[in-house]
Amino acid sequence: MSNKFHFITLSSDLTPRQNSLYLFTSKKYNLNFYYPRKRNIGLKLIDLFIILIKLRFKKDLSKKFIVGNNSIFITLLVRALFPKSIIIKDIGYFVNDIKNLNFLRKIIYWISDLSSLFTSDMILFETFAQMERYSKNSLISIFKKKYRVFYAIEGEIKKEENKQKSAIKNKFKFLNQNKSINILEDDYLLFRGKFNYESGVDLLANIYSSLNHTKFKKMPIVFLGNGPLMEKLLINLKKLQAGRVVLITDYLSINNLNLLISNANLLFGQFNNDSLRLKYTLPNKFYEAMINNRPYITPNYSSFKYLSRLGIINIFNRENFLSEKFDADLKKLFFNFLENANLFLNQPEEIVLIESNGDFFKNIQNLNERNLQI
């Protein structure tokens, strides 16, 4: 059987998940990468159709395809032109997990999702929690034999790009202060992600400002990102000036990003627990914290629990927190978070501290190897 696959998306600008899937599968199989070069969505589909037509008339062509998760209706085109092909579809998440879609877009996405389920041979979900949820859905559970999980570990992208040299930046200015933090020498806490409703960055700022004074409250807190909540975040950050705030909105190279993450004392997760998608998927910041062996404070979403059962991560709550494992100041910060977080969260949620158990990158890659046996 041929070891060649065709990797197809609607854009050459791959999302982190698509990029990770491409890198992972390119080590296992001989991949050809195809994408339309037009910008308009209608023209993209026409361009893609022409690409597939050309492939159809090639001799000794492999009939195995991997389809990216933002590629609407591609599986229909592939199945129509290659009826006996093997199609792996990275579904990502379903339309009912996405808020703020108008009615027409919801219909389009639902048709796309359902067509993918019918026409694909393997469906890739983001986590086991997400796969289990849709395995119980009465409308689509009939397809559950096709379901698999691919953990798109962002670290794979970083390991590839770390080979590139870039200037190291280790000093960042405090907000509204003529002083700087040296991330190679100073202690600090880190939130890294989009400044939007889903990330809960405004909730984190409120929670943090309510904490009691401890060693961690006196530490600088670094917010790395950008987004529509920037103005609201700046208002909330004024409350944190006693603890000193660093706001980084500029682009950081992969090397500088890794440096910032690996030297942080602690990373914060996403605190908007009003998002269905977040309850069943894993944010990139979680992968980054685990790869760099950093403690990670977050609401205890379902997506973490399967990895805990496998022994890949350890989850600590009020009952099982090991005082001998963590220093006294981290314990104070964590228990302080437990007391204050639910004052601000949209729904009551258990707050936990997560750490990796062993070589996280290797353990996740081994898990992906078992899940993606073709």
N, C-alpha and C positions, 0 to 999 in steps of 0.2 A: 504494500500500500504506500502511496506517495507521502513523503514527509513535508510537502509544500502546502502552505496556506496563503490565501489572499486576505489581507487586512484592509477593510474598507470603512471609511468615514466620510462625512460631508465636509471636512475641513482638514488642512494640514496642521492647523494649530490645535494640537491634541490637548484635551483636559488632562489634569494629573492622573485621573483614573485610567483614561485611554492610553496615556503614555506608559503607565505602569504595566498595563495589560500587554501592550506592544513589546516592551522590553522583556517581560517574562516569557511570552510565547516565542519571541525571536531567538531565545536561547535553546528552546526545545525544537522549533521547527524552522524551515526555510520560508521566510515571509516575503511576499511582495506587497507593497503599500500602494493603495490606489485612493485617490480623492478627486473630486471635481474642482476646477480652478475658477469657476464663476462665483459671484458674490450673492446674487439674488437667489432665494430658495428655489424658485421655479426653474431657473436656469441651471442651478446646481443639479437638480434631479434629471434634467435633460442631458446635461454633460455626463452624469454618472451612467445614465442609460447607454450613451454612446460608448463609454469605457467598457461596460459589460458586454455590449454587442461585439466589440472588437475581441474581447477575451473569448467569447463564444466560438469564434472561428479559428482560434489558435489550435495547433496540433499538440497532442499530449498534454493538454491542460489539466492541472489539478482542479478538482471540483470541491475544494474545502475552503470555507469562507469564515472569517471572524468579522463581525459587524459591531461598530462602536455604538455606545448608548445614546448619542445625540443624533443618530442617523435615521431620520424618519422614513419609513416605507422601503428602506433598502432591502430588507428581507423579502418583501413581495417581489421586487425586481429580480433579485438573485434566484428565488425559487421559480419564477416564471421562465427565466432564461436557462436555468440549470436545474431541471426537475429532480435529478438524482444526486444533487450536491449535499454535502454536510455543512450545515450552517450553525455557527456558534454566535449567539446574540447576547451582548452585554446590555441587559435591560436597565441596569442602574436602579431606578425606583419608578413606581407607577404614578400616573397622573393624579390620583387622589391623594398622593403624598405632597403635592405641590399646591401651596396656597396662592391666592391672587391671580388665578388664570381666568380669563373671560370665558363665556360659554362656548364660543366657537373654537377657541384653542383647546378647551377640554375635550370637545368632541374629536378634534383632529388627533390629539394625543391618545385618547382612548382607542380610536381605530388603529393607530400605529401600534400601541401596546398589544392589542388583541391579535392583530395580524402577525406580529412577531411571535406570539405564543403558538399560533397555528402553524406557521411556516418554518420555525427553527427546530433544530435537533437538540440543542442544548441552550438553556437560559442561564445567564450568570447574574446572580444577585450580589449585593455589597456585603451582607453579613448573614449568618445563620438565623438570627432573629428575624430578619426581613424575609428570608426564605420560608421559615416556619409560619410567619403571619399569612403569606399568600398561599401556602399549602393548605391552610384552613379556610381560605376564601371559597365559598360555595360556587362562585362564578368561574373561577380559573383553577381550582384545585385539580381538575381533570388532567392538567398539564404537569403535575408535580414530579412525574418521573423524569422530566427534562431538566429539573431544577438543579443547579450547582451553585457554589459560592466561590467568588474570587475576591480575596482581600487585596485591594489596590494599595499596597504599602508605598507611601510616598518616598520612603527611604531608598527604594530601588532607583528612583530618579536621581536622588542626591548622590548615591554611590557612583552613578555613572558620571554625573557632572562634576564631582569633586576632583576629577582628573584635570579639570581646567584650572589654570592659575588665575587668581584675582587678588587685587590689593586688599589686605586685611584692614578692616575698620573696627577699632575696639573702643572708641570714645564717642559718646552721644550726649548732647546737651539736655539739661533738665528743662521742663516746660516753665517759661517765665522766670528762669533763673540763669545767671551768667556762670553756671558751673556745669561740669560734665561728669558722667559716669564712665568708669573704665571697666568693661565687662570681663576683662581678664583678671582683674584684681578685686572688684567690689561685689558684694552680695546684692541680689535683686530678684524680683518676681516677674513673671512674664505672661502676658496675654498676647497671642498672635492669631490674627484672623480678620475677617471682614467686620467693619463697624456697621452692622445692620441689625434688624429686628431679630433674625434667626439666631445670630451668634450670642445675643444676650449681653453684649459688652456694656450696655448702660446699666443692666442689672448687676453685673459684676462690680462696676464702679460704686454703686449704691451699697452693695454688700460689704465691700472692702472699707468704705468710709465709716461703716458702723462698727468695725472691729475694735476690740479693746487694745490697749497699747502693749505690744510685745516686741520682741526682737524683729519679727517679720513686719509689724506695722511700721517700724522705723526704716525698714528697707525701702529702697526705691522700687516702684512698680513700673514696668515697661509695657506700653501698649503699642504693638506693631501691627499696622494695617491701614485701611482707608475705607470709606463708604458713606452711605447716606446719613448715618447717625453721628457724623463728625461733630456738628454743632452741639447736639445734645450731649455728646460725650464730653466736649470741652467744658460745658457748664457743670457737669457732674465731677469732672476732674479738679475743679477749683476746691472741692471739699477735701481733696487728698494732698494738698500742697505740703502739709506737715510731714507727710510720709515721702515727699518728693516724687515727682512724676516725670517719666521720659515718654514722649510721644514720637514715634517713628512712622512717617507716612511715605518715605522715599523707598524706591526699589532697593533691595539688598541682593547681592549675588548669593548663589547657593552656599559658597564657602562662608560668607559673612552670616548668613542665616543659620547655618549649622553651629557656628561659633556662638551666636547669641543664645541659641537653644541649649547647647551643651554646657554652658557656663551658668545658666539660671539655677537658682536654688529650688524653684518650683514653677510649674506651668499650670495655668487655669484652663478649664474646658469651656464648653458652651452652656450658658445658664438659662437660656430660653427654653423651658421645658413645655412650651405650648406648641411645639412642632412635632408632628407625627413622624416626619422624615428623620429627625434627629434621634428619636427613640429607637429606631431600627437600623440606623446606619452609623458609621464611624467618621468623625471629622479628621482631616489631615493632621491637626495639631495633636491628636491622640497618638497617631503613629510616630510623629516627631518626638514626643515626650518619651515614648517607650524605647525607640531606637537609641536615644541619647541617655537612657536610664535615668530619667528625671521623674520625681513624684508629680502626680497629676490629679488635681482636685476637680470633681465634676459631679453633676447629678448621676445617679446610678441607672443608666438606661439599659434596656434589655440587650442591646447589641454587645455590651461588655461581658455579659454573664456566661456566654458559651465559651469565650476564650479563657475565662476563669476556671470553668469546669475542666478544660483541657490542660490546665496548669501553665498556660502561656503567660498569664498575668495574675497578680494577687490583688484582691479588692479588700480594702479595710474600711470598716464602719465603726460606730461608737462601741459596739460589743466586742469586736475582735482586734481592735487597734493594739499593736504590739509596742509598748513603751520602750522596751529594750532595743527595738529595731530602729526607731526614729528618735531624734534628739528632742529635748523637752520643749524647745520653741516651736518646732513643727507640730508637736502634739497640741500646744496651746492654740496655734493658728487654726488647725483642723477642727478642734472642738469649738472654737469661737465661730468658725464658719457654720458648723452644725446648728448653732443657736441662732444665728442671724439670717442665714440664707432664706429660710422659708417665710421671713417677713417680706421678702421682695419677689420671690418666685411667683409665677402665674398660678401654679398648682403645687401643693405640697409634694416634695420629692426628697428621697434619701440622698444626702450628700456623702460621697465616698472619696477615699484617696486610693489611687491605683499606681502600681509599680510593675515593671516587667519582671518576669521570672526566668532568668537565663538570657540567652541570645535571642532577642525578640525577632530580629530580622530573619535569622535562620529558621526559627520555629514557624513563622508565618509562611515563609517560602516552602517549607516542607508540607505545611497544611495545604497550600495551593497546589503543590505537586500531586497530592492525593486526590484533591477535589477535581482537578482538570485532566483526569485520565481519559483520553479520547480513543 
